[in-house]
Amino acid sequence: MAQVVKQVTTEPKGERAPEIIEIHKVPAWMGALATIAFLLALVTVAWVYMLQSHIAATETKLAQANSENAQLKDSLEDTNLRLKAQGRALGDKVGLTQKQLEDKSAKLVAEDKAAIALAAKQQQQRQAYTEQQVAAVQTDVQGVKTDVSAMKTDVASTQAEQMAIKKSVAKVASGQDELGEKIATNSHELNVLKHKGERTFYQFAIERGAAPINLGTIKLSASKVDVKNNKFTLIISSDDKRIEKRDQSLNQAITFYSGKDPQLFEVVVNGISKKMIAGYLSVPNDAPKPMLP
C-alpha cells in the first residue's frame, strides 16, 4: 500500500489556519512488478507477431499447393481426354469399338499383371532354392570341418600310438640286446648268470619228436635236429599260441613275449646231438612259476 506522509505548514498569527499537505509514496516491489508485467507484454506481442507471420507463410504455401494440385488435375484430365481420343481413333482405325478396346486393354493389363506376378513368384522360388543350396553347402562345410577335426584327433591318437610302439620296440630291442650280450654257451657261464640274480633260469634237454615239456609257463618241443649244420627247429607253446622257430642256430637267443602282462622270455640252445637239443630258458624273476606236469 502507498504510504501517506502529512506535512503541516504554519503561518503568522492573525492569519488563516495551517494547511496540511498529504504525499503518497509507492512501494519498491510494486515498481518491480510493473516492470515484469511490461516485459511479459512485450514478449507476448512479439510471439503473436511471429505466430501471425508463420500462419501467413503457411497459408501462402497452402494456396500454392492448391494451385499446383488444380493445375495437375487439369493436366491429368487433359491427358485422359487425349488418351481417350487416341483410343477412339485407334479403335476406328483397326475397326474396334470403344468397349472392345477397353476390354482388350483390360486383358492386356491383366496379362501384364499376371506376368509380373509370375516373375515375382519365380524370383522368390529361385531365391528360396539359392538359400537352400547355401544352407546345404554350409551344412556340408560344417560336416567337413567336423570330419577334419575328427581326423586330426585320429591322427594325433595314431601318432601317440606310434610313439608308444616306437618306445616299446626300442625297449624290446634294448632288452634283447642286453639279453643277447649275456648268453651262456656252457654250464659254467650259466652258473655265473644265475649267481647274478637278475633273471630266473630253467635248464632243459629235449628229444626230437618227443612230447612237449613244461618249462616255466610255456612248453617246448623239437621237431627237427641237424647235427651236421648245428641247426634245429624249436616249437614254443605260450598263451595258447604255437610258435615255430625254424632252422635256429646254437648259442642264438630266441626271444618272445609271454604272460597276461607280456614279459620278455629268452630261449638259448647251447648243445645239440643226433636226437636231442639242450639249453636253458631265461625269464624275469617275477614271472609265474612253472606249470605242474
Residue pairs with C-beta under 8 A, 6 or more apart in sequence:
1 27
2 24
2 25
2 26
2 27
3 24
3 25
3 27
4 22
4 23
4 24
5 22
5 23
5 24
5 25
6 20
6 21
6 22
7 20
7 21
7 22
7 23
8 18
8 19
8 20
9 18
9 19
9 21
10 18
11 18
87 98
87 101
87 102
87 105
88 98
88 101
90 96
90 101
91 97
91 98
91 100
91 101
96 104
172 255
172 257
172 264
175 255
175 264
176 253
176 255
176 264
179 253
179 255
179 264
179 266
179 282
180 253
182 193
183 189
183 251
183 253
183 268
183 270
184 190
184 192
184 193
184 268
184 270
184 280
185 251
185 270
186 270
190 201
190 203
190 280
193 199
193 201
193 282
194 201
197 285
198 285
199 282
199 283
199 284
199 285
200 216
200 282
200 283
200 284
200 285
200 287
201 280
201 281
201 282
202 215
202 216
202 280
202 281
202 283
202 290
203 278
203 279
203 280
204 213
204 215
204 220
204 278
204 279
204 280
204 281
205 271
205 276
205 277
205 278
206 213
206 220
206 221
206 222
206 276
206 277
206 278
207 222
207 275
207 276
208 222
208 223
208 224
208 225
208 275
208 276
208 277
209 222
209 223
210 221
210 222
211 221
212 219
212 220
212 221
212 235
212 237
213 219
213 220
213 221
214 290
214 291
214 292
214 293
215 281
215 290
216 265
216 281
216 283
216 287
216 288
216 289
216 290
216 291
217 238
217 258
217 259
217 283
217 287
217 288
217 289
217 290
217 291
218 236
218 237
218 238
218 258
218 265
218 281
219 236
219 237
219 238
220 234
220 235
220 236
220 237
220 267
220 281
221 234
221 235
221 237
222 232
222 233
222 234
222 235
222 276
222 277
223 233
223 235
223 244
224 231
224 232
224 233
224 246
225 232
225 272
225 273
225 274
225 275
225 276
225 277
226 232
227 272
227 273
227 274
230 249
230 250
230 272
231 247
231 248
231 249
232 247
232 248
232 269
232 272
232 277
233 244
233 245
233 246
233 247
233 248
234 244
234 245
234 248
234 254
234 267
234 269
234 277
235 242
235 243
235 244
235 245
236 242
236 243
236 244
236 245
236 254
236 256
236 267
237 243
238 256
238 258
238 265
239 258
239 259
243 256
245 254
248 254
248 269
250 269
250 270
250 271
250 272
251 268
251 269
251 270
252 268
252 269
253 266
253 267
253 268
254 266
254 267
254 268
254 269
255 264
255 265
255 266
255 267
256 264
256 265
257 263
257 264
257 265
258 265
259 287
259 288
263 283
263 284
263 286
263 287
264 284
265 281
265 282
265 283
265 287
266 281
266 282
266 283
267 279
267 280
267 281
267 282
268 279
268 280
268 282
269 277
269 278
269 279
270 278
270 279
270 280
271 277
271 278
271 279
272 278
